[in-house]
Each structure stands twice: as C-alpha cells, then as structure tokens.
C-alpha cells in the first residue's frame, strides 16, 4: 500500500475509535446511572470527543479532497482494499443464523465505499 493509503486508513480508524468512545460515554449517561459528578464528567468527555471527531472528519475530508485531485489512485486503492474484504464476507458459506445479516451489511457497506470513491461521501463507518 502507498503511504497515503495507510495515512487515510489510520485517520479513518482514529475517527472510528473516537466514535466508539463517544457511544460508550453516551450509553453510560443513558444507562449507567451516574451520580451528578460522574454525569458532569461524562458530559464533558462527550463534548471533547465530539470536537475531536469533527476535527478528524475535517482532516479526512481535506486529505481526500487533495488526493482526489493529485493522486486519485490512492483513494481507489483504499476503497478496493475495503471492498475486497467485504466481498470475502459475502462469499463465505452461510453456516449460522447471522450470515444473512452479515452479507446484507457487507453489500450495503460496499455501496457506501463506492459512494466515497465517486466523491459523494468522505467517510464509511465500518459495521
């Protein structure tokens, strides 16, 4: 993989990690029964994570915009890598009751990656 491909994937993963942390904090607020001090701390953490997520998404968009004009083959390599992984999920034999769901999600995610490739989006959430 090209260095730029690795860079955009690392950035996507950082955003994904931040979103996961944010979801955890939101669940804690909703279901964890925090006391007032814990609630305040969780809300502050949630705000910080939101700022970090937005900053990461902005950085990713700027990087993709630049690559779309200067090195579109990098984005193509990145998208093809992810689609190849999803195609393996679709091709695997259906041996359990969740296989249909996995295959459906993989097909939908391929559509999202193709939207990113065409410039319609700048981020694909990995489910």
N, C-alpha and C positions, 0 to 999 in steps of 0.2 A: 504494500500500500504506500501511496505517496504521503509525505509528511503532512500535507494539508488535509488529507483524508483522515489521518489519525487525529489531527487537531479538531476538526469539526465533530468527530465522533466523541472525543473526550469532552468537548463542550456540551454536546447533547446529553451525555451521561451525567455531567455535573448538574445540568438543569433537571434531569430526571431524579437525581438524588435529592435535590432541594425540594422538588415537588412531593416526593415521598415523605420527607421530614415535615413538610407543611401539613400534609394529610394526617400524619401521626399526631401532630400538635392539635389539629382541628378535632380529631377523634377524642383526644384526651380532654379537650374543653367540653365536647358534647357528652361524652360517656364516662369520663374518669372521675367525676365528682370532686374537682379540685376545690381546695379552700380558697378564700379570696386572694391570698398572696400567691398561691400556685396559679390561679386563674390569670392574675395580672402578668406574672412571668411568662406563662404560655402565650398570652395575647401579644406581649412584646416580642417574643420569639417568632410568632406568626407574622408580625409586621416586618421584622428583619428578613425573614425568609422570603416574603413577598417582594421586597426590594431586590434581594439577590436574584430571585427568579427572573424578574423583569430585566435586570441588568444582563443576566446571562442570555436571555432571549434577544435582547437588543444586540449584544455582541455576536450571537449566532447569525442573526439576520444580516448584520453588516458584513460578516465574513462570507456568508452565502452570496450576497449581492455582489461583492467583489469577485468571488470565484466564478459566478455566472458570466461575468464579462471577460475575466482574464484567464480562467482555467476551468471551463465547464466540465472537462473530463474528470476532474476531482469529484465533483458532485455526482456525476454518472457512476464513478467507481464506488462511491459511498452508498448510493441508492442500490446499485446492483448487488453489493455485498449483503445488504439487509434483505433484499428480495430473495436472494439465493437461500438464506437461512429460513425464510418463511415458506419457500417452495418445498424445502425438506419437511417442514411440519405438515404441509398439505399432502405430500407424497407418502408419509408414514402410514402403515396399516392401522386401521381403526380397530383397536383392541380394548378400549374401555368406553364407558358411557360419556366421557367428556371429549372424546375425539372429534365429534361433530362441532362442538363449540370451538375447540382449538383451531380446526380447519377454517371455520367461518371467520373467526377473528384474524387468522393469518391472511385470508383473502381480502378482508376489509383493510388490513394494515398495508397490504401491497398497494391497494388503491391510494392510500394516504402517501406512501412513498412515491408513487407515480405523480401525485399532485405536487409533491415537493420538487421532483425532477422537472416538472413543467413550469415551476415558479409560482404555483398557486398557493403554496404554503412554505413555511420555514422551519417547521418542527413536526416530528412524528413521535407521538407517545408510544412507547413500547408496552404492550399489554401482556 
